[in-house]
Amino acid sequence: MNIKNAMLICIFICFSCKEDKGIHKMLPLPNTPYIAILGIAQDGGYPHINNTAEFEAVMEVLTKRELVASLGLLDPKNQKKFLFEATPDMPEQLALLESKYLKTDRIIDGIFLTHAHMGHYTGLMHLGKEAMGSSSIPVMAMPKMKTFLESNGPWDQLIALKNIRLLPLGNETAVQVSSALKVTPFLVPHRDEYSETVGYKIVGPNKSALFIPDIDKWSSWDKDILEEVQKVDYAFLDATFFADGEIPRPMSEVPHPFVEETVAAFAKADKATLTKVIFIHFNHSNPALNPEFEGRKVLETQGFRFAQQGDLYKL
């Protein structure tokens, strides 16, 4: 564990673990489409492997466990619910969808994948015969992601046994998932060892959202992030790392836009635009996981927001 991780633990233990205060705990659930935050951590979750101090802090209820980043998309009127990302925490996240938000006769109406990194698709294993043994759950995937699942075990077994049904996606091609909701994937640059990487635009009857949990750098994209955020009402953006030097290896090996870089990209934006930015997908090393982190508090006064499990966003 590096010095910054140790400092993060020290900061965390200075305050008691507080009850999650998502909107659903204070108000009735929306009767129109909405997004529910089901997890906010980077692929390895929090606490993180090889960080015993983090596990001890969680076991002693000094810090809070965070599930891997995922969104639930719900349409109460049409009794539809969708999941963005099949994370290692997917069983718990599916249970949250059913117990807290929308109970139907189906565990899920579809799963949208972004790419083939471990925190974004490996939860599919729980749909296999060793666990749920599900039947034809729709899984939406881009061409290379689809081929990867079809060509490699154990994922190909899910297809052979009809546990999942792969539905192809196309870049910038919208999918109407209910009469009130439309989802459009778009390619973003990332470490595409096994598949392409996409973000998603989610459009509801009144509002829209971007979901970009993983991208290399904003400057590597052929679109302007400020302009894209200005077109929507919410933008859930990659916040894997807060700043350079955060982990004990060259950070060029795992390129992501540092929170500090994202903030700089919005230097000329007005506060109305800044409030659309909702940071998500935090590595365990990111001090912004802690609501009491001063750097986070400063950004919140500027208008930036930080996703928390349980938060709801009406569409």
N, C-alpha and C positions, 0 to 999 in steps of 0.2 A: 504494500500500500504506500503510495507516494505522500509527500507532505501535504499536498492540497486535499487529498482524500481524508487525511487525518484531521485537517482543519475543518473540513465539512462535517465530519462526525462530531467534533467538538461544538460546532455551531448548533447542530441538531439537538444535542443533549441539553442545551440551555433552555429549551422550552418543552412542555409536555405535548404529547401527541394529541391533536385536536380532532374532534369529530368532523368528518367530511361535510361541508356545508354547501353542497350543490343546490341548484335552484329547486330540484325536485323535493328537497327536504323542507322547503319553505312555502312552495306554491303547489296547487294541483297540477298534474301533468298536462301538457298542452293537448288539445284535441285536434290540432293541425300538425303537419309534418315537422319534425325537429331532429337535431343531431344530439346524441348523448356521448360524452367523453367516457370511454371505458378503460383507458389506460394512457399514461403519459411518458413512460420510460423508454429509453433506447433498448435495442434488441435483448440485451442481457438483463434487463429489469433492475429493480432496486429492492433489496440489497443485491450486490453483484458478486459473481463467482470470484474467489481468491481475495475477498475483502471481508475477513472474519469480523472485523470491528463493526461493519455495517449490519451483519446478521445479528451480532450480539445486541446492538442498539435496538433493532426491531424486536427481538425476542424479549427484551427488557421494557418494551413499550416506550422507548425514548425517542424513536423515530417511526415513521410510517412506511409500510411497504407500498411500492408503486408498481402497478401492472404495466406491461409493455404497451406502447402506444397503439391505440385502436379507437375507431369511431363506430357508434351504432347509428343507423339511419332508420327512422321510424315514421310510419304513416298510419296513425290510429284509425282514421276513417276507413281506409282500405285494408286494415289489418295486415300490414306488411312490415317486415323488419329485415334490415340488411346489415352486414358487418363489413367494415373496411379493415383488412389485414387478418390473417389467420395466425395469431401470435402464439408463442408457447403458453400463454395464459388464456387461450381461447375457451377452454371449458368453463372457467370462472366468468369470463366475459359474456358467454352465451347465457349462463345462469343469471347474471345481472340483468341482461336484456329481458329475460322472461319474468323474473321475480319483481323487478322494480319498474319496468316500463311497459311491456306489452306481452301478455300471455296469449298464445294462440295454440293451434294444434300442430304447428310446425316449429322446430327448434330455430330455424332461420330460413329466410326466403332467398338468400343469395349471399355469397362472399366475394368481395372485390379485392384482388391482390395487386400490390404495387410492384413487387420484384422478388427475386430469389435470394434474399439474405435472411438469416435464420429467424429474426424477429418478425418476419412478415408473411411467412407461409408455412412454417413447420408445425403450426397448430393443426394443420390438416390431418396429421397422424392420428388425432383423437377420433376421427370419423371412421377409422378402419375397424377391422374385425376384432382387433385386440381390445378395443374400447367400445365405442357406440355401435359400430356396424351399421352406419347410416344408409339411407337409400336415396340415391340420385340428388344429393344436395347440389344446387347450382353454384359453380365456382367460376367467376369471370376472370379471364386472363388474357394478356396480350400474346401475340404469336410465339415469341421466343419462350415466354413463361409457360405457355401451353405445351410446347414441344419438350421443354425441360421436364415437366411433370409426366408427360406421356412416355418419356424415354429413360427415366431413371427410377430405380426402386428406392424406397417402398411406395413412392407416389403412384407409379404405374399400376400397382395392385389396387389402389383405391378406385382407379378407373375400370380395371378389369372386373372387379367385383361390384361395380356400379354403386359404390359408396358415394362417389361424387360424379357430377356431370359437368364437363368443361364447356363453357360458353365463350367463344372467341370475342375479343374486343379489338377495336381499330383505333389508331391514333386520331384524336379530334373527332371521333364518331360517337354521337350521343346514344345512350341507351335509356329508353323510357321504362323505368322500373315499376311505376304505378301511374295512375291517371294524374297524380300531383307531383311526381318526382322524376327528374331526369339526371343522369350521371354521364359525364364525358371524361374519358382518360386523355392525358396528353403526355408526351415523352419529355423526360428531363434527364440531364447528364448525371450519371452516377457510375460507380464501379460495377460495370455490367458483365461480371465474370460468367454468369449462367443465364441471364435473361436481360431484357431491356428493363428500364425503370420508368414508372409513370407517376404523375400526380393525378388528382381528380378534381373536376368542377362539379359541384352538386347544386342543382337548381330546384327550388321549391316553388310554391305558388306565390310567395311574396319576397323571399330572400334567397341569396345564393352564397356558396362557400367554396374556397379552395382548400385542398388537403395535399400538402407536399411534405411528407415526413422525412424524406431523404433526397438530397441533391448534393452535388459536389460543391460548387460555388455559384453564386448568383451570376457572376461574370462569365461563367461557362455556358450559360443558358442563352438561347437565341431570342429570348423574350426579356422584357424589362419587368422585374418583380414589382416595382412601384406601380407601373401602369396596370399590371395584372390584378394587384390588390385593389386598386381604385375601381375596378369593374365589378367587385363583389361586395358582400356585406361582412363576411368573415374570411379570414385566411389563417389556416392552421399550418404553421411553418416550422421547418426543421430547426431545432434548437439543441442539437446533440451536444455541442460544446459552447461554453460561454466565451472563452478566449484562448489564444495560443498558449502553449506550454502547459496545458491542463492535464495531460497524461504523459507517462514516462517513456514515450517513444516518438519518433518524428510524426507530427500530425499530418504531414503531407501523405502519409500512408493511408489515412482514413479521412479524406477531404470532406468537409461539411462547411457551410457558412457559419462562422462563429456568431453568436448572438450580437457581439459587438459589431461585426461586419453588416449584419442585417439592419441593425440600428443606423449605421452610417448610410446604408442604401436609402433610408427614409429621412435623411437629414433635411430635405426640402419639403417634406410632406406636412400637411396641416394635421391638427389633432384628430379631426374626424377620420382621417385615413389611418393614423397610428392606432386608433382604437379597434380597427379591423384586424390588426395583427395579433394572433394568439399563438404563443410559442408552445411547441409540443415536441416529444421525442428527445427527452433529456438523458444524456449519459449519466451514470452514477457519479461521475466526477464533477458534474456541472453544479456549481453552488446555487444556481437559481432554482434547483429543486426545493430549496428551503425558502418558504415565504418570508422568513425574517432576514434573508440575505440583503444587505444594503444596496448592492448593485441592482437587484430586482426591484426593490422599493423605488429607487430613482427612476427606473424605466416605467414603472406603473404610474408614477406621477406625470410622466410625459404622455401617457395614454396607452402604451403597450400592455398587452394582457398575457397571462400565463395559464395554460390549461390546467384544470384540476379534475380528477375523476369525479363524476357525478354532475358536472356542469352540463346544462342544456342550452341549446341555441335554436330558436324557432326559425323555421324556413317559410 
